[in-house]
Structure formats: C-alpha cells, structure tokens
C-alpha cells in the first residue's frame, strides 16, 4: 500500500514555477475564451433574421450571447 506525506510544504522555486505556469494557463484560457466567442459570433451572424427569431434572439443579442453576458 502506498501512502503520501501531505504535511510538507514546498518553498522557493516550486512557488515561483507554479505562479509561472498559472500565468501561462491564464493566458491560454483567455485565448480559448476569445476564440470561442469569435466562433459563436460568426456562427450567429451567419443566420438569417428568421432563424435568429426561431431561437429567440435578435441581431442585437449576438454580442451578449458570444460574451456569455446575456441573462435569460
């Protein structure tokens, strides 16, 4: 059976490296969110007014939907 010692804390470079990788992860997450919003905006912009009406949207709602700020 394996056990883990969880009482030790890490000091020094582990903290610096974890902050570095957290910053990289944040940048990647921002780029992914931007790309998702771009793809959503382009897909909704390609629909006709009738198709948007069928799903309960107007042209003015596209940016809010793409940025996930629309409240329903």
LUMLUMDREN-2810 file (N, C-alpha, C; in Angstrom, 1 decimal):
<atoms>
<atom><aa>X</aa><ch>A</ch><at>N</at><xx>0.8</xx><yy>-1.2</yy><zz>0.0</zz></atom>
<atom><aa>X</aa><ch>A</ch><at>CA</at><xx>0.0</xx><yy>0.0</yy><zz>0.0</zz></atom>
<atom><aa>X</aa><ch>A</ch><at>C</at><xx>0.9</xx><yy>1.2</yy><zz>0.0</zz></atom>
<atom><aa>X</aa><ch>A</ch><at>N</at><xx>0.5</xx><yy>2.2</yy><zz>-0.8</zz></atom>
<atom><aa>X</aa><ch>A</ch><at>CA</at><xx>1.3</xx><yy>3.5</yy><zz>-0.9</zz></atom>
<atom><aa>X</aa><ch>A</ch><at>C</at><xx>0.6</xx><yy>4.5</yy><zz>0.0</zz></atom>
<atom><aa>X</aa><ch>A</ch><at>N</at><xx>1.5</xx><yy>5.4</yy><zz>0.6</zz></atom>
<atom><aa>X</aa><ch>A</ch><at>CA</at><xx>1.0</xx><yy>6.5</yy><zz>1.4</zz></atom>
<atom><aa>X</aa><ch>A</ch><at>C</at><xx>1.7</xx><yy>7.7</yy><zz>0.9</zz></atom>
<atom><aa>X</aa><ch>A</ch><at>N</at><xx>1.0</xx><yy>8.9</yy><zz>1.2</zz></atom>
<atom><aa>X</aa><ch>A</ch><at>CA</at><xx>1.5</xx><yy>10.2</yy><zz>0.8</zz></atom>
<atom><aa>X</aa><ch>A</ch><at>C</at><xx>1.7</xx><yy>11.0</yy><zz>2.1</zz></atom>
<atom><aa>X</aa><ch>A</ch><at>N</at><xx>2.8</xx><yy>11.7</yy><zz>2.2</zz></atom>
<atom><aa>X</aa><ch>A</ch><at>CA</at><xx>3.0</xx><yy>12.6</yy><zz>3.3</zz></atom>
<atom><aa>X</aa><ch>A</ch><at>C</at><xx>2.6</xx><yy>14.0</yy><zz>2.8</zz></atom>
<atom><aa>X</aa><ch>A</ch><at>N</at><xx>1.4</xx><yy>14.4</yy><zz>3.4</zz></atom>
<atom><aa>X</aa><ch>A</ch><at>CA</at><xx>0.9</xx><yy>15.7</yy><zz>2.9</zz></atom>
<atom><aa>X</aa><ch>A</ch><at>C</at><xx>1.1</xx><yy>16.8</yy><zz>3.9</zz></atom>
<atom><aa>X</aa><ch>A</ch><at>N</at><xx>2.0</xx><yy>16.6</yy><zz>4.9</zz></atom>
<atom><aa>X</aa><ch>A</ch><at>CA</at><xx>2.3</xx><yy>17.6</yy><zz>5.9</zz></atom>
<atom><aa>X</aa><ch>A</ch><at>C</at><xx>3.4</xx><yy>18.5</yy><zz>5.4</zz></atom>
<atom><aa>X</aa><ch>A</ch><at>N</at><xx>4.2</xx><yy>18.2</yy><zz>4.4</zz></atom>
<atom><aa>X</aa><ch>A</ch><at>CA</at><xx>5.3</xx><yy>19.0</yy><zz>4.0</zz></atom>
<atom><aa>X</aa><ch>A</ch><at>C</at><xx>4.8</xx><yy>20.2</yy><zz>3.1</zz></atom>
<atom><aa>X</aa><ch>A</ch><at>N</at><xx>5.4</xx><yy>21.3</yy><zz>3.2</zz></atom>
<atom><aa>X</aa><ch>A</ch><at>CA</at><xx>5.1</xx><yy>22.4</yy><zz>2.3</zz></atom>
<atom><aa>X</aa><ch>A</ch><at>C</at><xx>6.3</xx><yy>22.6</yy><zz>1.4</zz></atom>
<atom><aa>X</aa><ch>A</ch><at>N</at><xx>6.0</xx><yy>23.2</yy><zz>0.3</zz></atom>
<atom><aa>X</aa><ch>A</ch><at>CA</at><xx>7.1</xx><yy>23.5</yy><zz>-0.7</zz></atom>
<atom><aa>X</aa><ch>A</ch><at>C</at><xx>7.6</xx><yy>24.9</yy><zz>-0.6</zz></atom>
<atom><aa>X</aa><ch>A</ch><at>N</at><xx>8.8</xx><yy>25.2</yy><zz>-0.7</zz></atom>
<atom><aa>X</aa><ch>A</ch><at>CA</at><xx>9.4</xx><yy>26.5</yy><zz>-0.6</zz></atom>
<atom><aa>X</aa><ch>A</ch><at>C</at><xx>10.2</xx><yy>26.8</yy><zz>-1.9</zz></atom>
<atom><aa>X</aa><ch>A</ch><at>N</at><xx>10.3</xx><yy>28.1</yy><zz>-2.1</zz></atom>
<atom><aa>X</aa><ch>A</ch><at>CA</at><xx>11.2</xx><yy>28.6</yy><zz>-3.1</zz></atom>
<atom><aa>X</aa><ch>A</ch><at>C</at><xx>10.8</xx><yy>28.4</yy><zz>-4.5</zz></atom>
<atom><aa>X</aa><ch>A</ch><at>N</at><xx>11.5</xx><yy>27.6</yy><zz>-5.3</zz></atom>
<atom><aa>X</aa><ch>A</ch><at>CA</at><xx>11.3</xx><yy>27.5</yy><zz>-6.7</zz></atom>
<atom><aa>X</aa><ch>A</ch><at>C</at><xx>10.0</xx><yy>26.9</yy><zz>-7.1</zz></atom>
<atom><aa>X</aa><ch>A</ch><at>N</at><xx>9.4</xx><yy>26.0</yy><zz>-6.3</zz></atom>
<atom><aa>X</aa><ch>A</ch><at>CA</at><xx>8.1</xx><yy>25.4</yy><zz>-6.6</zz></atom>
<atom><aa>X</aa><ch>A</ch><at>C</at><xx>7.1</xx><yy>26.5</yy><zz>-6.6</zz></atom>
<atom><aa>X</aa><ch>A</ch><at>N</at><xx>7.1</xx><yy>27.4</yy><zz>-5.7</zz></atom>
<atom><aa>X</aa><ch>A</ch><at>CA</at><xx>6.1</xx><yy>28.5</yy><zz>-5.7</zz></atom>
<atom><aa>X</aa><ch>A</ch><at>C</at><xx>6.3</xx><yy>29.4</yy><zz>-7.0</zz></atom>
<atom><aa>X</aa><ch>A</ch><at>N</at><xx>7.5</xx><yy>29.7</yy><zz>-7.3</zz></atom>
<atom><aa>X</aa><ch>A</ch><at>CA</at><xx>7.8</xx><yy>30.6</yy><zz>-8.5</zz></atom>
<atom><aa>X</aa><ch>A</ch><at>C</at><xx>7.3</xx><yy>29.8</yy><zz>-9.7</zz></atom>
<atom><aa>X</aa><ch>A</ch><at>N</at><xx>7.6</xx><yy>28.6</yy><zz>-9.8</zz></atom>
<atom><aa>X</aa><ch>A</ch><at>CA</at><xx>7.3</xx><yy>27.8</yy><zz>-11.1</zz></atom>
<atom><aa>X</aa><ch>A</ch><at>C</at><xx>5.7</xx><yy>27.6</yy><zz>-11.1</zz></atom>
<atom><aa>X</aa><ch>A</ch><at>N</at><xx>5.1</xx><yy>27.4</yy><zz>-10.0</zz></atom>
<atom><aa>X</aa><ch>A</ch><at>CA</at><xx>3.6</xx><yy>27.3</yy><zz>-10.0</zz></atom>
<atom><aa>X</aa><ch>A</ch><at>C</at><xx>3.0</xx><yy>28.6</yy><zz>-10.4</zz></atom>
<atom><aa>X</aa><ch>A</ch><at>N</at><xx>3.5</xx><yy>29.7</yy><zz>-10.0</zz></atom>
<atom><aa>X</aa><ch>A</ch><at>CA</at><xx>3.0</xx><yy>31.0</yy><zz>-10.4</zz></atom>
<atom><aa>X</aa><ch>A</ch><at>C</at><xx>3.2</xx><yy>31.2</yy><zz>-11.9</zz></atom>
<atom><aa>X</aa><ch>A</ch><at>N</at><xx>4.3</xx><yy>30.8</yy><zz>-12.4</zz></atom>
<atom><aa>X</aa><ch>A</ch><at>CA</at><xx>4.6</xx><yy>30.9</yy><zz>-13.8</zz></atom>
<atom><aa>X</aa><ch>A</ch><at>C</at><xx>3.6</xx><yy>30.1</yy><zz>-14.7</zz></atom>
<atom><aa>X</aa><ch>A</ch><at>N</at><xx>3.4</xx><yy>28.9</yy><zz>-14.3</zz></atom>
<atom><aa>X</aa><ch>A</ch><at>CA</at><xx>2.5</xx><yy>28.0</yy><zz>-15.0</zz></atom>
<atom><aa>X</aa><ch>A</ch><at>C</at><xx>1.1</xx><yy>28.4</yy><zz>-14.8</zz></atom>
<atom><aa>X</aa><ch>A</ch><at>N</at><xx>0.7</xx><yy>29.0</yy><zz>-13.7</zz></atom>
<atom><aa>X</aa><ch>A</ch><at>CA</at><xx>-0.6</xx><yy>29.6</yy><zz>-13.5</zz></atom>
<atom><aa>X</aa><ch>A</ch><at>C</at><xx>-0.8</xx><yy>30.8</yy><zz>-14.5</zz></atom>
<atom><aa>X</aa><ch>A</ch><at>N</at><xx>0.2</xx><yy>31.6</yy><zz>-14.7</zz></atom>
<atom><aa>X</aa><ch>A</ch><at>CA</at><xx>0.1</xx><yy>32.7</yy><zz>-15.6</zz></atom>
<atom><aa>X</aa><ch>A</ch><at>C</at><xx>-0.1</xx><yy>32.2</yy><zz>-17.0</zz></atom>
<atom><aa>X</aa><ch>A</ch><at>N</at><xx>0.7</xx><yy>31.2</yy><zz>-17.4</zz></atom>
<atom><aa>X</aa><ch>A</ch><at>CA</at><xx>0.6</xx><yy>30.6</yy><zz>-18.7</zz></atom>
<atom><aa>X</aa><ch>A</ch><at>C</at><xx>-0.8</xx><yy>30.1</yy><zz>-18.9</zz></atom>
<atom><aa>X</aa><ch>A</ch><at>N</at><xx>-1.3</xx><yy>29.4</yy><zz>-17.9</zz></atom>
<atom><aa>X</aa><ch>A</ch><at>CA</at><xx>-2.7</xx><yy>28.8</yy><zz>-18.0</zz></atom>
<atom><aa>X</aa><ch>A</ch><at>C</at><xx>-3.7</xx><yy>29.9</yy><zz>-18.2</zz></atom>
<atom><aa>X</aa><ch>A</ch><at>N</at><xx>-3.5</xx><yy>31.0</yy><zz>-17.5</zz></atom>
<atom><aa>X</aa><ch>A</ch><at>CA</at><xx>-4.5</xx><yy>32.1</yy><zz>-17.6</zz></atom>
<atom><aa>X</aa><ch>A</ch><at>C</at><xx>-4.5</xx><yy>32.7</yy><zz>-19.0</zz></atom>
<atom><aa>X</aa><ch>A</ch><at>N</at><xx>-3.3</xx><yy>32.8</yy><zz>-19.6</zz></atom>
<atom><aa>X</aa><ch>A</ch><at>CA</at><xx>-3.2</xx><yy>33.4</yy><zz>-20.9</zz></atom>
<atom><aa>X</aa><ch>A</ch><at>C</at><xx>-3.9</xx><yy>32.4</yy><zz>-21.9</zz></atom>
<atom><aa>X</aa><ch>A</ch><at>N</at><xx>-3.6</xx><yy>31.1</yy><zz>-21.8</zz></atom>
<atom><aa>X</aa><ch>A</ch><at>CA</at><xx>-4.2</xx><yy>30.1</yy><zz>-22.7</zz></atom>
<atom><aa>X</aa><ch>A</ch><at>C</at><xx>-5.7</xx><yy>30.1</yy><zz>-22.5</zz></atom>
<atom><aa>X</aa><ch>A</ch><at>N</at><xx>-6.2</xx><yy>30.2</yy><zz>-21.3</zz></atom>
<atom><aa>X</aa><ch>A</ch><at>CA</at><xx>-7.7</xx><yy>30.3</yy><zz>-21.0</zz></atom>
<atom><aa>X</aa><ch>A</ch><at>C</at><xx>-8.3</xx><yy>31.5</yy><zz>-21.7</zz></atom>
<atom><aa>X</aa><ch>A</ch><at>N</at><xx>-7.6</xx><yy>32.6</yy><zz>-21.6</zz></atom>
<atom><aa>X</aa><ch>A</ch><at>CA</at><xx>-8.1</xx><yy>33.9</yy><zz>-22.2</zz></atom>
<atom><aa>X</aa><ch>A</ch><at>C</at><xx>-8.2</xx><yy>33.7</yy><zz>-23.7</zz></atom>
<atom><aa>X</aa><ch>A</ch><at>N</at><xx>-7.2</xx><yy>33.1</yy><zz>-24.3</zz></atom>
<atom><aa>X</aa><ch>A</ch><at>CA</at><xx>-7.2</xx><yy>33.0</yy><zz>-25.8</zz></atom>
<atom><aa>X</aa><ch>A</ch><at>C</at><xx>-8.3</xx><yy>32.0</yy><zz>-26.2</zz></atom>
<atom><aa>X</aa><ch>A</ch><at>N</at><xx>-8.5</xx><yy>30.9</yy><zz>-25.5</zz></atom>
<atom><aa>X</aa><ch>A</ch><at>CA</at><xx>-9.5</xx><yy>29.9</yy><zz>-25.8</zz></atom>
<atom><aa>X</aa><ch>A</ch><at>C</at><xx>-10.9</xx><yy>30.6</yy><zz>-25.7</zz></atom>
<atom><aa>X</aa><ch>A</ch><at>N</at><xx>-11.1</xx><yy>31.4</yy><zz>-24.6</zz></atom>
<atom><aa>X</aa><ch>A</ch><at>CA</at><xx>-12.4</xx><yy>32.1</yy><zz>-24.4</zz></atom>
<atom><aa>X</aa><ch>A</ch><at>C</at><xx>-12.7</xx><yy>33.1</yy><zz>-25.6</zz></atom>
<atom><aa>X</aa><ch>A</ch><at>N</at><xx>-11.6</xx><yy>33.8</yy><zz>-26.0</zz></atom>
<atom><aa>X</aa><ch>A</ch><at>CA</at><xx>-11.8</xx><yy>34.8</yy><zz>-27.1</zz></atom>
<atom><aa>X</aa><ch>A</ch><at>C</at><xx>-12.1</xx><yy>34.0</yy><zz>-28.4</zz></atom>
<atom><aa>X</aa><ch>A</ch><at>N</at><xx>-11.5</xx><yy>32.9</yy><zz>-28.6</zz></atom>
<atom><aa>X</aa><ch>A</ch><at>CA</at><xx>-11.8</xx><yy>32.1</yy><zz>-29.8</zz></atom>
<atom><aa>X</aa><ch>A</ch><at>C</at><xx>-13.2</xx><yy>31.6</yy><zz>-29.8</zz></atom>
<atom><aa>X</aa><ch>A</ch><at>N</at><xx>-13.6</xx><yy>31.1</yy><zz>-28.7</zz></atom>
<atom><aa>X</aa><ch>A</ch><at>CA</at><xx>-15.0</xx><yy>30.5</yy><zz>-28.6</zz></atom>
<atom><aa>X</aa><ch>A</ch><at>C</at><xx>-16.0</xx><yy>31.6</yy><zz>-28.9</zz></atom>
<atom><aa>X</aa><ch>A</ch><at>N</at><xx>-15.8</xx><yy>32.8</yy><zz>-28.3</zz></atom>
<atom><aa>X</aa><ch>A</ch><at>CA</at><xx>-16.7</xx><yy>34.0</yy><zz>-28.6</zz></atom>
<atom><aa>X</aa><ch>A</ch><at>C</at><xx>-16.7</xx><yy>34.3</yy><zz>-30.0</zz></atom>
<atom><aa>X</aa><ch>A</ch><at>N</at><xx>-15.5</xx><yy>34.3</yy><zz>-30.6</zz></atom>
<atom><aa>X</aa><ch>A</ch><at>CA</at><xx>-15.4</xx><yy>34.7</yy><zz>-32.1</zz></atom>
<atom><aa>X</aa><ch>A</ch><at>C</at><xx>-16.2</xx><yy>33.7</yy><zz>-32.9</zz></atom>
<atom><aa>X</aa><ch>A</ch><at>N</at><xx>-16.0</xx><yy>32.4</yy><zz>-32.6</zz></atom>
<atom><aa>X</aa><ch>A</ch><at>CA</at><xx>-16.7</xx><yy>31.4</yy><zz>-33.4</zz></atom>
<atom><aa>X</aa><ch>A</ch><at>C</at><xx>-18.2</xx><yy>31.5</yy><zz>-33.2</zz></atom>
<atom><aa>X</aa><ch>A</ch><at>N</at><xx>-18.6</xx><yy>31.7</yy><zz>-32.0</zz></atom>
<atom><aa>X</aa><ch>A</ch><at>CA</at><xx>-20.1</xx><yy>31.8</yy><zz>-31.7</zz></atom>
<atom><aa>X</aa><ch>A</ch><at>C</at><xx>-20.6</xx><yy>33.1</yy><zz>-32.5</zz></atom>
<atom><aa>X</aa><ch>A</ch><at>N</at><xx>-19.9</xx><yy>34.2</yy><zz>-32.4</zz></atom>
<atom><aa>X</aa><ch>A</ch><at>CA</at><xx>-20.4</xx><yy>35.4</yy><zz>-33.0</zz></atom>
<atom><aa>X</aa><ch>A</ch><at>C</at><xx>-20.5</xx><yy>35.2</yy><zz>-34.6</zz></atom>
<atom><aa>X</aa><ch>A</ch><at>N</at><xx>-19.5</xx><yy>34.5</yy><zz>-35.2</zz></atom>
<atom><aa>X</aa><ch>A</ch><at>CA</at><xx>-19.5</xx><yy>34.3</yy><zz>-36.6</zz></atom>
<atom><aa>X</aa><ch>A</ch><at>C</at><xx>-20.7</xx><yy>33.4</yy><zz>-37.0</zz></atom>
<atom><aa>X</aa><ch>A</ch><at>N</at><xx>-20.9</xx><yy>32.3</yy><zz>-36.2</zz></atom>
<atom><aa>X</aa><ch>A</ch><at>CA</at><xx>-22.0</xx><yy>31.4</yy><zz>-36.5</zz></atom>
<atom><aa>X</aa><ch>A</ch><at>C</at><xx>-23.4</xx><yy>32.1</yy><zz>-36.4</zz></atom>
<atom><aa>X</aa><ch>A</ch><at>N</at><xx>-23.6</xx><yy>32.9</yy><zz>-35.4</zz></atom>
<atom><aa>X</aa><ch>A</ch><at>CA</at><xx>-24.8</xx><yy>33.5</yy><zz>-35.2</zz></atom>
<atom><aa>X</aa><ch>A</ch><at>C</at><xx>-25.0</xx><yy>34.6</yy><zz>-36.2</zz></atom>
<atom><aa>X</aa><ch>A</ch><at>N</at><xx>-23.9</xx><yy>35.3</yy><zz>-36.6</zz></atom>
<atom><aa>X</aa><ch>A</ch><at>CA</at><xx>-24.0</xx><yy>36.3</yy><zz>-37.7</zz></atom>
<atom><aa>X</aa><ch>A</ch><at>C</at><xx>-24.4</xx><yy>35.8</yy><zz>-39.0</zz></atom>
<atom><aa>X</aa><ch>A</ch><at>N</at><xx>-24.1</xx><yy>34.5</yy><zz>-39.2</zz></atom>
<atom><aa>X</aa><ch>A</ch><at>CA</at><xx>-24.4</xx><yy>33.9</yy><zz>-40.5</zz></atom>
<atom><aa>X</aa><ch>A</ch><at>C</at><xx>-25.9</xx><yy>33.4</yy><zz>-40.6</zz></atom>
<atom><aa>X</aa><ch>A</ch><at>N</at><xx>-26.6</xx><yy>33.5</yy><zz>-39.5</zz></atom>
<atom><aa>X</aa><ch>A</ch><at>CA</at><xx>-28.0</xx><yy>33.1</yy><zz>-39.6</zz></atom>
<atom><aa>X</aa><ch>A</ch><at>C</at><xx>-28.9</xx><yy>34.3</yy><zz>-40.1</zz></atom>
<atom><aa>X</aa><ch>A</ch><at>N</at><xx>-30.0</xx><yy>33.9</yy><zz>-40.7</zz></atom>
<atom><aa>X</aa><ch>A</ch><at>CA</at><xx>-30.9</xx><yy>35.0</yy><zz>-41.1</zz></atom>
<atom><aa>X</aa><ch>A</ch><at>C</at><xx>-31.7</xx><yy>35.5</yy><zz>-39.9</zz></atom>
<atom><aa>X</aa><ch>A</ch><at>N</at><xx>-32.4</xx><yy>36.6</yy><zz>-40.1</zz></atom>
<atom><aa>X</aa><ch>A</ch><at>CA</at><xx>-33.2</xx><yy>37.2</yy><zz>-39.0</zz></atom>
<atom><aa>X</aa><ch>A</ch><at>C</at><xx>-34.3</xx><yy>36.2</yy><zz>-38.6</zz></atom>
<atom><aa>X</aa><ch>A</ch><at>N</at><xx>-34.9</xx><yy>35.5</yy><zz>-39.6</zz></atom>
<atom><aa>X</aa><ch>A</ch><at>CA</at><xx>-35.9</xx><yy>34.5</yy><zz>-39.2</zz></atom>
<atom><aa>X</aa><ch>A</ch><at>C</at><xx>-35.3</xx><yy>33.3</yy><zz>-38.4</zz></atom>
<atom><aa>X</aa><ch>A</ch><at>N</at><xx>-34.1</xx><yy>32.9</yy><zz>-38.7</zz></atom>
<atom><aa>X</aa><ch>A</ch><at>CA</at><xx>-33.5</xx><yy>31.8</yy><zz>-37.9</zz></atom>
<atom><aa>X</aa><ch>A</ch><at>C</at><xx>-33.2</xx><yy>32.3</yy><zz>-36.5</zz></atom>
<atom><aa>X</aa><ch>A</ch><at>N</at><xx>-32.7</xx><yy>33.5</yy><zz>-36.4</zz></atom>
<atom><aa>X</aa><ch>A</ch><at>CA</at><xx>-32.4</xx><yy>34.1</yy><zz>-35.1</zz></atom>
<atom><aa>X</aa><ch>A</ch><at>C</at><xx>-33.7</xx><yy>34.2</yy><zz>-34.3</zz></atom>
<atom><aa>X</aa><ch>A</ch><at>N</at><xx>-34.8</xx><yy>34.6</yy><zz>-34.9</zz></atom>
<atom><aa>X</aa><ch>A</ch><at>CA</at><xx>-36.1</xx><yy>34.7</yy><zz>-34.3</zz></atom>
<atom><aa>X</aa><ch>A</ch><at>C</at><xx>-36.6</xx><yy>33.3</yy><zz>-33.8</zz></atom>
<atom><aa>X</aa><ch>A</ch><at>N</at><xx>-36.3</xx><yy>32.3</yy><zz>-34.5</zz></atom>
<atom><aa>X</aa><ch>A</ch><at>CA</at><xx>-36.7</xx><yy>31.0</yy><zz>-34.2</zz></atom>
<atom><aa>X</aa><ch>A</ch><at>C</at><xx>-36.0</xx><yy>30.5</yy><zz>-32.9</zz></atom>
<atom><aa>X</aa><ch>A</ch><at>N</at><xx>-34.8</xx><yy>31.0</yy><zz>-32.6</zz></atom>
<atom><aa>X</aa><ch>A</ch><at>CA</at><xx>-34.1</xx><yy>30.6</yy><zz>-31.4</zz></atom>
<atom><aa>X</aa><ch>A</ch><at>C</at><xx>-34.2</xx><yy>31.7</yy><zz>-30.3</zz></atom>
<atom><aa>X</aa><ch>A</ch><at>N</at><xx>-35.1</xx><yy>32.7</yy><zz>-30.6</zz></atom>
<atom><aa>X</aa><ch>A</ch><at>CA</at><xx>-35.3</xx><yy>33.7</yy><zz>-29.5</zz></atom>
<atom><aa>X</aa><ch>A</ch><at>C</at><xx>-34.3</xx><yy>34.8</yy><zz>-29.4</zz></atom>
<atom><aa>X</aa><ch>A</ch><at>N</at><xx>-33.6</xx><yy>35.1</yy><zz>-30.5</zz></atom>
<atom><aa>X</aa><ch>A</ch><at>CA</at><xx>-32.6</xx><yy>36.1</yy><zz>-30.5</zz></atom>
<atom><aa>X</aa><ch>A</ch><at>C</at><xx>-32.8</xx><yy>37.2</yy><zz>-31.6</zz></atom>
<atom><aa>X</aa><ch>A</ch><at>N</at><xx>-32.2</xx><yy>38.3</yy><zz>-31.4</zz></atom>
<atom><aa>X</aa><ch>A</ch><at>CA</at><xx>-32.2</xx><yy>39.3</yy><zz>-32.4</zz></atom>
<atom><aa>X</aa><ch>A</ch><at>C</at><xx>-30.7</xx><yy>39.6</yy><zz>-32.8</zz></atom>
<atom><aa>X</aa><ch>A</ch><at>N</at><xx>-30.5</xx><yy>40.4</yy><zz>-33.8</zz></atom>
<atom><aa>X</aa><ch>A</ch><at>CA</at><xx>-29.1</xx><yy>40.7</yy><zz>-34.1</zz></atom>
<atom><aa>X</aa><ch>A</ch><at>C</at><xx>-28.4</xx><yy>41.4</yy><zz>-33.0</zz></atom>
<atom><aa>X</aa><ch>A</ch><at>N</at><xx>-29.1</xx><yy>42.2</yy><zz>-32.2</zz></atom>
<atom><aa>X</aa><ch>A</ch><at>CA</at><xx>-28.5</xx><yy>42.9</yy><zz>-31.1</zz></atom>
<atom><aa>X</aa><ch>A</ch><at>C</at><xx>-28.1</xx><yy>42.0</yy><zz>-30.0</zz></atom>
<atom><aa>X</aa><ch>A</ch><at>N</at><xx>-28.6</xx><yy>40.8</yy><zz>-29.9</zz></atom>
<atom><aa>X</aa><ch>A</ch><at>CA</at><xx>-28.3</xx><yy>39.9</yy><zz>-28.9</zz></atom>
<atom><aa>X</aa><ch>A</ch><at>C</at><xx>-27.0</xx><yy>39.1</yy><zz>-29.1</zz></atom>
<atom><aa>X</aa><ch>A</ch><at>N</at><xx>-26.5</xx><yy>39.1</yy><zz>-30.4</zz></atom>
<atom><aa>X</aa><ch>A</ch><at>CA</at><xx>-25.3</xx><yy>38.3</yy><zz>-30.7</zz></atom>
<atom><aa>X</aa><ch>A</ch><at>C</at><xx>-24.1</xx><yy>38.5</yy><zz>-29.9</zz></atom>
<atom><aa>X</aa><ch>A</ch><at>N</at><xx>-23.8</xx><yy>39.8</yy><zz>-29.7</zz></atom>
<atom><aa>X</aa><ch>A</ch><at>CA</at><xx>-22.6</xx><yy>40.1</yy><zz>-28.8</zz></atom>
<atom><aa>X</aa><ch>A</ch><at>C</at><xx>-22.7</xx><yy>39.6</yy><zz>-27.4</zz></atom>
<atom><aa>X</aa><ch>A</ch><at>N</at><xx>-23.9</xx><yy>39.8</yy><zz>-26.8</zz></atom>
<atom><aa>X</aa><ch>A</ch><at>CA</at><xx>-24.2</xx><yy>39.4</yy><zz>-25.5</zz></atom>
<atom><aa>X</aa><ch>A</ch><at>C</at><xx>-24.1</xx><yy>37.8</yy><zz>-25.4</zz></atom>
<atom><aa>X</aa><ch>A</ch><at>N</at><xx>-24.6</xx><yy>37.1</yy><zz>-26.3</zz></atom>
<atom><aa>X</aa><ch>A</ch><at>CA</at><xx>-24.5</xx><yy>35.7</yy><zz>-26.3</zz></atom>
<atom><aa>X</aa><ch>A</ch><at>C</at><xx>-23.1</xx><yy>35.2</yy><zz>-26.5</zz></atom>
<atom><aa>X</aa><ch>A</ch><at>N</at><xx>-22.4</xx><yy>35.8</yy><zz>-27.4</zz></atom>
<atom><aa>X</aa><ch>A</ch><at>CA</at><xx>-21.0</xx><yy>35.4</yy><zz>-27.6</zz></atom>
<atom><aa>X</aa><ch>A</ch><at>C</at><xx>-20.1</xx><yy>35.7</yy><zz>-26.4</zz></atom>
<atom><aa>X</aa><ch>A</ch><at>N</at><xx>-20.4</xx><yy>36.7</yy><zz>-25.6</zz></atom>
<atom><aa>X</aa><ch>A</ch><at>CA</at><xx>-19.6</xx><yy>37.0</yy><zz>-24.4</zz></atom>
<atom><aa>X</aa><ch>A</ch><at>C</at><xx>-20.2</xx><yy>36.4</yy><zz>-23.2</zz></atom>
<atom><aa>X</aa><ch>A</ch><at>N</at><xx>-21.2</xx><yy>35.6</yy><zz>-23.3</zz></atom>
<atom><aa>X</aa><ch>A</ch><at>CA</at><xx>-21.9</xx><yy>35.0</yy><zz>-22.1</zz></atom>
<atom><aa>X</aa><ch>A</ch><at>C</at><xx>-22.4</xx><yy>36.0</yy><zz>-21.1</zz></atom>
<atom><aa>X</aa><ch>A</ch><at>N</at><xx>-22.8</xx><yy>37.2</yy><zz>-21.6</zz></atom>
<atom><aa>X</aa><ch>A</ch><at>CA</at><xx>-23.4</xx><yy>38.2</yy><zz>-20.6</zz></atom>
<atom><aa>X</aa><ch>A</ch><at>C</at><xx>-24.9</xx><yy>38.3</yy><zz>-20.7</zz></atom>
<atom><aa>X</aa><ch>A</ch><at>N</at><xx>-25.5</xx><yy>37.5</yy><zz>-21.5</zz></atom>
<atom><aa>X</aa><ch>A</ch><at>CA</at><xx>-26.9</xx><yy>37.5</yy><zz>-21.7</zz></atom>
<atom><aa>X</aa><ch>A</ch><at>C</at><xx>-27.6</xx><yy>36.8</yy><zz>-20.6</zz></atom>
<atom><aa>X</aa><ch>A</ch><at>N</at><xx>-28.6</xx><yy>37.5</yy><zz>-20.0</zz></atom>
<atom><aa>X</aa><ch>A</ch><at>CA</at><xx>-29.3</xx><yy>37.0</yy><zz>-18.8</zz></atom>
<atom><aa>X</aa><ch>A</ch><at>C</at><xx>-30.7</xx><yy>36.5</yy><zz>-19.4</zz></atom>
<atom><aa>X</aa><ch>A</ch><at>N</at><xx>-31.1</xx><yy>35.3</yy><zz>-19.1</zz></atom>
<atom><aa>X</aa><ch>A</ch><at>CA</at><xx>-32.3</xx><yy>34.7</yy><zz>-19.5</zz></atom>
<atom><aa>X</aa><ch>A</ch><at>C</at><xx>-33.2</xx><yy>34.5</yy><zz>-18.3</zz></atom>
</atoms>
